[in-house]
Amino acid sequence: MEKNEHGLCNLYVSLFQGKELIGVNGSTRFMLAAFHRIDTWSESLVKFTKDNFYEDYSIHRMSVEEGRLFIDKCRKMNSVGVRLGQAMIIELDDKTPTPNIDIFSTLDDAKALAWFYENHVISG
């Protein structure tokens, strides 16, 4: 988010890794949404992220035992004030497509665990 010369905020995306934007030589930054669309910024950012990242991504899956060990590690982070969903997203790092905002910010451990087991643990 950046204020323009009139004190109004616009939403920018800055690429911190990789190549410059195609067709915009030397630039790694662009405006995703303007101030007059502030009520849809969240949806715009989620849609942009979903549509533009991890094109060749194959979701990381782990065994039930690996999942249990992973959750144990996350619960240790949870015990020092990090939300369980937040710990999972941090620990998954680049093994999960587009950091899941809902899971990262949830206070509902059951919701975070259900998401994790549904998306990252091989059942069977």
C-alpha positions in Angstrom: 0.0 0.0 0.0 1.3 3.4 -0.9 -0.1 6.9 -0.6 -0.3 9.0 -3.7 0.3 12.7 -3.9 -3.3 13.3 -2.8 -2.9 11.2 0.4 -5.0 8.4 -1.0 -3.7 4.8 -0.9 -3.2 2.4 -3.8 -2.3 -1.3 -3.6 1.0 -2.2 -5.3 2.6 -5.6 -5.8 6.4 -5.7 -5.7 8.2 -8.8 -7.0 11.0 -9.4 -4.6 12.3 -12.4 -6.4 12.7 -13.3 -10.1 12.6 -11.3 -13.3 11.3 -7.9 -14.1 7.7 -7.6 -15.4 7.2 -8.5 -19.0 6.7 -5.4 -21.1 7.9 -3.1 -18.3 11.7 -3.1 -18.6 13.5 -2.5 -15.3 10.3 -2.7 -13.2 9.4 -5.2 -10.6 6.4 -3.3 -9.2 2.9 -2.5 -10.4 -0.4 -1.2 -9.1 -2.9 -3.9 -8.5 -5.8 -1.7 -7.3 -6.5 2.0 -6.9 -7.8 3.8 -3.8 -11.4 3.9 -5.1 -11.5 0.1 -5.1 -10.2 -0.3 -1.5 -13.2 -2.5 -0.5 -12.1 -5.2 -3.0 -8.4 -5.1 -2.3 -8.4 -8.4 -0.4 -10.3 -10.2 -3.2 -8.0 -8.7 -5.8 -4.9 -9.8 -4.0 -6.2 -13.3 -3.4 -7.3 -13.6 -7.0 -4.0 -12.3 -8.3 -2.0 -14.6 -6.1 -4.1 -17.6 -7.0 -3.9 -16.9 -10.8 -0.3 -15.9 -11.1 1.9 -18.0 -8.7 3.1 -21.5 -8.7 2.1 -22.3 -12.3 4.1 -25.6 -12.2 3.3 -26.2 -8.6 2.6 -29.7 -7.2 1.4 -29.5 -3.6 3.6 -31.1 -1.0 2.1 -34.2 0.5 3.5 -36.1 3.5 2.7 -39.3 5.2 0.5 -39.5 8.3 3.6 -39.9 10.5 5.4 -36.9 8.8 2.2 -34.9 9.3 2.1 -35.8 13.0 5.7 -34.7 13.5 5.0 -31.5 11.5 2.1 -30.7 13.7 4.2 -31.4 16.9 6.7 -28.9 15.6 4.0 -26.3 14.9 2.5 -26.8 18.3 5.8 -25.9 19.9 5.7 -22.6 18.0 2.1 -22.3 19.1 3.1 -22.6 22.8 5.2 -19.5 22.5 2.4 -17.3 21.1 2.3 -18.2 17.4 -1.1 -19.2 16.2 -1.2 -22.9 15.0 -2.3 -21.9 11.5 0.3 -19.3 11.3 3.0 -21.8 12.4 1.8 -24.2 9.7 2.0 -21.7 6.9 5.5 -20.5 8.2 6.8 -24.1 8.4 5.3 -25.1 5.0 7.1 -22.1 3.5 7.4 -22.7 -0.3 5.7 -26.1 0.0 2.2 -24.6 -0.1 0.8 -22.6 -3.0 -0.1 -19.0 -2.2 0.1 -18.6 1.6 -3.4 -19.2 2.8 -4.5 -16.0 4.6 -7.5 -17.7 6.2 -5.4 -20.4 7.8 -2.6 -18.0 8.7 -4.9 -15.8 10.7 -7.4 -18.2 12.1 -7.8 -18.7 15.8 -9.6 -22.0 15.2 -7.1 -24.8 15.6 -9.6 -27.4 14.3 -10.1 -25.4 11.1 -6.3 -25.1 10.6 -5.8 -28.8 11.3 -8.6 -29.9 8.9 -7.1 -27.7 6.1 -3.6 -29.2 6.8 -4.7 -32.8 6.7 -7.0 -32.3 3.7 -4.3 -30.6 1.6 -0.9 -31.9 2.9 -1.3 -35.4 4.4 -1.8 -38.5 2.3 -4.7 -40.4 3.7 -4.9 -44.2 3.7 
